[in-house]
Every structure is written in C-alpha cells, then in structure tokens.
Amino acid sequence: MQQKILVKVSMHCDKCRTKALKIAAAAHGVSKVSIEGADKDHIEVIGDGVDSVCLTRLLRKKLRSATIVKVEEVKEAKADTKEEKPTPPVQCISSASYCAPQCPSMYYGVVCEYPEPNNCSIM
C-alpha cells in the first residue's frame, strides 16, 4: 500500500529546501520526494509504509516547523502493465534424454549451452 504524504515545512531558502528533501528521502520506505505548492513550502512524499508522524518529527527537529497537511493512499495506474518479452529457453545437451531445468550443475553429464545473441543487448 503506497501512501502520499503532504507536509508543510517553512523553507525560506534553497539550502533549507535541499535539507528537507534529504531528510525526507532518507526516511524508511520512501520512493519519491518532491516540492509542491505556490510558495514551494510543501513536501510531497510517496512511499510504501512511510510513517508520517516520524517523518514530520524529523523535519521539525531539523527545520523547526513542519505540519502534516494530507495523507492519502496512492492508486496504481493500469498503464504500467507492459508486456515483457519471454526469454529464450536454455538449450541443453545431455548424455541422458532428460534435461533438468532447475540447476544443471547438480546432474552429472549435463552441459547447458546458452544461445549467442545476434546483437549486443548492453549497447
């Protein structure tokens, strides 16, 4: 369950904004941190299992003023369901007629050859 937490923090300079972003990003379970609002005085934290009270307490300790504005659950987008290409099967050469798919090194007489790709997939 991902949460979106909006915290109002008094940030009057870029140094304070950077400090607040570092504190929020270091919290447990945070996946995204951004600055919101017209005056750039709100921090939006998105993450899984983030403790909003603990996060606000840390921000208060370092920046003196922090208030929780809103905590809500993030709805997942359905557009993220991309189809992945299936990986080619491993071709096994074996002295026996059976080729074990788990771990070929456990079986004697089994040698697995991986097909060489036509293109370099890294570059």
C-alpha positions as CSV (number, residue, x, y, z in Angstrom):
1,M,0.0,0.0,0.0
2,Q,1.6,3.2,-1.2
3,Q,0.9,6.5,0.6
4,K,1.1,10.1,-0.5
5,I,2.0,12.4,2.4
6,L,1.9,16.2,2.1
7,V,3.8,18.1,4.7
8,K,4.0,21.9,5.1
9,V,7.5,23.0,6.1
10,S,8.8,26.5,6.5
11,M,11.5,26.7,3.9
12,H,12.8,30.2,3.1
13,C,15.9,29.4,1.0
14,D,17.3,26.8,-1.3
15,K,19.5,25.4,1.4
16,C,16.5,24.7,3.6
17,R,14.7,23.0,0.7
18,T,17.7,20.8,-0.1
19,K,18.0,19.9,3.6
20,A,14.3,19.0,3.8
21,L,14.5,16.9,0.6
22,K,17.5,15.0,2.0
23,I,15.7,14.3,5.3
24,A,12.5,13.1,3.6
25,A,14.4,10.9,1.1
26,A,16.4,9.2,3.9
27,A,13.2,8.0,5.6
28,H,12.3,4.3,5.5
29,G,10.1,3.2,2.6
30,V,10.2,6.5,0.6
31,S,10.2,6.1,-3.2
32,K,9.6,9.7,-4.4
33,V,10.1,13.1,-2.9
34,S,9.1,16.4,-4.5
35,I,8.5,20.1,-3.6
36,E,4.9,21.3,-4.2
37,G,2.9,24.5,-3.7
38,A,3.0,28.0,-5.0
39,D,5.5,29.2,-2.4
40,K,7.4,25.8,-2.6
41,D,6.6,25.2,1.1
42,H,5.1,21.7,0.8
43,I,6.9,18.4,0.5
44,E,5.2,15.5,-1.2
45,V,6.5,12.1,-0.1
46,I,5.3,8.9,-1.8
47,G,6.3,5.6,-0.5
48,D,5.4,2.2,0.9
49,G,5.0,2.0,4.7
50,V,6.2,5.5,5.4
51,D,5.5,6.7,9.0
52,S,4.1,10.2,8.5
53,V,4.4,11.1,12.2
54,C,8.1,10.1,12.3
55,L,8.8,12.0,9.1
56,T,7.2,15.1,10.5
57,R,9.1,14.8,13.7
58,L,12.4,14.5,11.9
59,L,11.6,17.6,9.8
60,R,10.6,19.6,12.9
61,K,13.9,18.6,14.6
62,K,16.0,20.0,11.7
63,L,13.8,22.8,10.3
64,R,11.8,23.9,13.3
65,S,8.3,23.9,11.7
66,A,6.5,21.0,10.0
67,T,2.8,20.2,9.8
68,I,1.0,17.2,8.2
69,V,-1.4,18.5,5.6
70,K,-2.7,15.4,4.0
71,V,-2.1,11.6,4.0
72,E,-3.8,9.6,1.3
73,E,-3.5,6.2,-0.5
74,V,-2.0,6.2,-4.0
75,K,-4.0,4.4,-6.6
76,E,-1.9,2.4,-9.0
77,A,-2.2,3.2,-12.7
78,K,-3.3,0.5,-15.1
79,A,-1.0,1.7,-17.9
80,D,2.0,0.1,-16.1
81,T,1.1,-3.3,-17.3
82,K,3.6,-3.6,-20.2
83,E,4.1,-7.0,-21.9
84,E,7.6,-8.4,-21.3
85,K,9.4,-10.4,-24.0
86,P,9.8,-14.0,-23.0
87,T,13.4,-15.2,-22.6
88,P,14.6,-17.9,-24.9
89,P,14.7,-21.3,-23.3
90,V,18.1,-22.8,-22.4
91,Q,19.2,-25.4,-24.8
92,C,20.7,-28.4,-23.0
93,I,22.9,-31.1,-24.4
94,S,22.8,-34.2,-22.2
95,S,24.0,-37.7,-22.2
96,A,20.6,-38.7,-20.8
97,S,17.4,-38.0,-22.6
98,Y,16.2,-35.8,-19.7
99,C,17.4,-32.2,-19.2
100,A,16.7,-30.8,-15.8
101,P,15.5,-27.1,-15.8
102,Q,16.4,-26.3,-12.2
103,C,20.1,-26.5,-11.8
104,P,22.1,-28.4,-14.4
105,S,25.3,-28.5,-12.3
106,M,23.5,-30.8,-9.9
107,Y,23.3,-33.5,-12.5
108,Y,26.2,-35.4,-14.0
109,G,26.6,-35.4,-17.7
110,V,24.5,-32.3,-18.3
111,V,26.0,-29.4,-20.2
112,C,24.0,-26.3,-21.0
113,E,24.7,-24.0,-23.8
114,Y,23.2,-20.6,-23.9
115,P,22.3,-19.3,-27.4
116,E,24.5,-16.4,-28.5
117,P,22.6,-13.2,-29.2
118,N,22.9,-11.6,-32.6
119,N,23.2,-8.1,-31.2
120,C,24.8,-6.9,-28.1
121,S,22.0,-6.1,-25.7
122,I,24.0,-3.8,-23.4
123,M,24.9,-1.3,-26.0
